[in-house]
Amino acid sequence: MRLIYAEYNPLTNSIDITTFDNYILRMDCSKAEDELKTTPCSQNALNALAIDEPLEYARLILDGEMQTWIDSIDSLEVQ
């Protein structure tokens, strides 16, 4: 699936995604983050990512790379 546009919806805490095929998807951020292990620092970074870069947030979730991204944020916090 190729994404073309994503926007954070604060009313539903979700990412609204439009694809090249004109499908509109809604990704519930709370459900997408259920299995992720975060610290307060990485949770704040995750929230900022959803709001400021929703397309990247969606890509990381859909590609299964979000936990790796979170772990990298947490490793920067320790250093």
N, C-alpha and C positions, 0 to 999 in steps of 0.2 A: 504494500500500500504506500503510495507516495502522498505525503502531506503537503498542503500548500499554504494553509493559514490556520492559526490557532489563537484563541483569545481566552484569558482567564475570566470566569464569571463569578464574582464575589458573592452573589446571591445564593448560588447553589454549591459553592466551593468546588467548581469543576472547570475543566478545560473543554471548550467547544472547538472542535476540529473540523475543518472543511478539506476534503480531498480533491485531487484532480478529477476524480470520477463524479464529482458533485455530491458525494455522500457527506452528511453532517453527523458527526459522532460527538457524544458527550462522555468525557472521562471524569468520573467521580474521584477527586483527589484523595478523599478520606479512604475510600476502598482501595485505591491504587497504592496507598502508603501503609495499609494494614500490616503487611509482613516485613516491612523495612525496620531495621534497627538504627535508630538515630540518637544523637545527643542533642542537648538544647542548641548548640552551635550549628550542627548540621540540619536540624529542623528549621531553624531560622533561614539558613541558606536555601533549603528546599522550598520554603514558602516564598522567598524572594524569586527563586527560579520560576515557580509557577506563575507569579504575577508579572515579572519582567520579561521572561523568555518562555512563554507557554509552549511554543513549538519545540524547543529543546527539551522541556520537561516531558512532553508527550513522546518524543523520540526515545528518550532514556527509558521511560516506562515500557513502551511497546517493544523496544529491543532487549529488555531485561537487563539493562546496564545501570539502573538507578542505584542499587546497593553499592556498586563499585564507585560511582560518583560520590555517594555519601561517605564511603570509607576514605576516599581521597580528601574530602573536606575535613573529616575528623583527624586524619593524619597531619594535616596542616596546622590544626589547632594545638596538637601536642608539641610541635617543633617550636 
